[in-house]
Amino acid sequence: MWQDLSYVGFAAILAAVTVAAVGSVQVIRSKTLPLPPGPPGHWLSGNKMPASYAWRQFAEWTKEYGPVFSLRQGQRTYIIIGRYQAAMDIMEKEGGSLVDRPLTISAGETYSGGMRMLLARAGSRFKKLRRALHAQLQAKIAETYEPIQMRAAKDVILDILNDPQQHQMHVKRYAASVIMSITYGKTTPTTYSDPDVVKIGNYQRRLGTMLRPGAYLVDTYPILRYLPGYLSQLKEWHQEELAFYKGQVNVVREQMAEGRARPSFAKYLLEKQAEYELNDAELAYLAGSMFVAGSDTTASAITIMIMAAACHPDTLVKVHEELDLVVGRDRAPTFEDWGSLPHVEAFMLESFRWRPVSIGGFAHRATSDILWNGYVIPSGATVIGNHWAISNDPDAYPNPERFDPLRWLDEDGKIREDLKVFTYGFGRRVCPGQHVANRSVFLNTALILWAFRISENPSAPIDTMAFSDTANMHAAPFEAKFEPRVPVEKIQKLLEGYGDA
């Protein structure tokens, strides 16, 4: 027995020594390995960030310097990931070291007061915000929002029938209506002229502009925050946004006191405020930022799907055949058809890849050294997965410039499990609203392509690269032709009561 114990003890000591030795080697290697290569910069200031559409320049540098390259601006090191396998190796497998966000004095600390979930630094606040969001956005809960999404999707079809020229605005109304109902329990129809929606749109644009790489020098040179008046505009905007969010929550609080509040995320947070240890500002910002993020990305994704359909009508043949076979023309598609419509889902996934909504990706911060292919991504580095370059990786997506939904289907006609698209981000910072957003985009894809044959107007060609230069991009106005595949009166009749419980 003593020999056995001695052997076990010796083995434990040997294992400990081995782990320590490996750790030491890792530390030594991380100090001696170089950064990934990158474009040369000034010896003092480093690299100059692209003034606009940084994701395009980053994609060009990916071609020149490789799947992972580095930049330096001031004292900050940037690591840009531009290929699929590198994203899997670093952003996904090393996700535990990339949970943090870099300090952004402009958008994160000043404009958002450190309370915006998207930009929250790793730590106790991030954990409690994430836990509260997950409770109401997880897959099972997302299913309960089906009636809300179906009723709003029905309105998209009817609005397009009445005014096809405003299809982008109809989609924006859909996204705002759904997320306003989920967040605040609002039941009155939302329009794109709704004052609350207009304000939210302004907040979205402000944030999207701030998040462009190099948009504010204070994020590179933090000492600028002490310049009198330098951040005054952002501080005013923060107070304006916070007051708006608090006002929305106060309406729900009053409804609760009167016993007429409908189920909503804000109502849930008010009921669980003590449990989640949220102060009033955190609660208001959590609900409000959920609304901003949810409506912004969903509207853009559905619009991109419509653009893809108009520009690539040949890819709709299989989609329409599938819809006619599975759904037919005597009823409208619903969520229950999802598993039976792989060509519809493939079309959605390809539109995600073709024009990624968060096209440049959001910044992560490495909290420990990451070793990759003979290079080191040092602790403290800002790491960005460039969605545009990754989605155009020819090794992962052959002929990436081609819009090809079939790339997502295996030999049996099922959605491939060995290929993914990083629409909702990477690792542990993946968007918590992905389940709700996916369901919205799928339903609208199925319903719009069931109802219409979409094409491009030859006299008004669509510029498929005309998008806003914001963190979550939006297509410039474009014209599309919507030819009903089912008689208009029949569409209207079939959609009566659509989504009613």
HELIX and SHEET records of a PDB file:
HELIX    1   1 TRP A    2  THR A   32  1                                  31    
HELIX    2   2 ALA A   54  TYR A   65  1                                  12    
HELIX    3   3 TYR A   84  ALA A   86  1                                   3    
HELIX    4   4 ALA A   87  GLU A   92  3                                   6    
HELIX    5   5 GLY A   95  SER A   97  5                                   3    
HELIX    6   6 ILE A  105  TYR A  111  3                                   7    
HELIX    7   7 MET A  117  LEU A  119  5                                   3    
HELIX    8   8 SER A  124  LEU A  137  1                                  14    
HELIX    9   9 ALA A  139  GLU A  143  1                                   5    
HELIX   10  10 GLU A  146  ASN A  162  1                                  17    
HELIX   11  11 PRO A  164  GLN A  166  5                                   3    
HELIX   12  12 HIS A  167  TYR A  184  1                                  18    
HELIX   13  13 PRO A  195  MET A  210  1                                  16    
HELIX   14  14 LEU A  217  ASP A  219  5                                   3    
HELIX   15  15 PRO A  222  TYR A  226  5                                   5    
HELIX   16  16 SER A  232  ALA A  257  1                                  26    
HELIX   17  17 PHE A  265  GLU A  271  1                                   7    
HELIX   18  18 GLN A  273  TYR A  276  1                                   4    
HELIX   19  19 ASP A  280  CYS A  311  1                                  32    
HELIX   20  20 PRO A  313  THR A  315  5                                   3    
HELIX   21  21 LEU A  316  VAL A  326  1                                  11    
HELIX   22  22 PHE A  335  SER A  340  5                                   6    
HELIX   23  23 PRO A  342  TRP A  354  1                                  13    
HELIX   24  24 HIS A  387  SER A  391  1                                   5    
HELIX   25  25 PRO A  405  TRP A  408  5                                   4    
HELIX   26  26 GLY A  427  ARG A  429  5                                   3    
HELIX   27  27 GLN A  434  ALA A  451  1                                  18    
HELIX   28  28 VAL A  488  LEU A  494  1                                   7    
SHEET    1   A 4 VAL A  68  GLN A  73  0                                        
SHEET    2   A 4 ARG A  76  ILE A  81 -1                                        
SHEET    3   A 4 THR A 382  GLY A 385  1                                        
SHEET    4   A 4 ALA A 363  ARG A 365 -1                                        
SHEET    1   B 2 ILE A 370  TRP A 372  0                                        
SHEET    2   B 2 TYR A 375  ILE A 377 -1                                        
SHEET    1   C 2 PHE A 452  SER A 455  0                                        
SHEET    2   C 2 LYS A 481  PRO A 484 -1                                        
END                                                                             
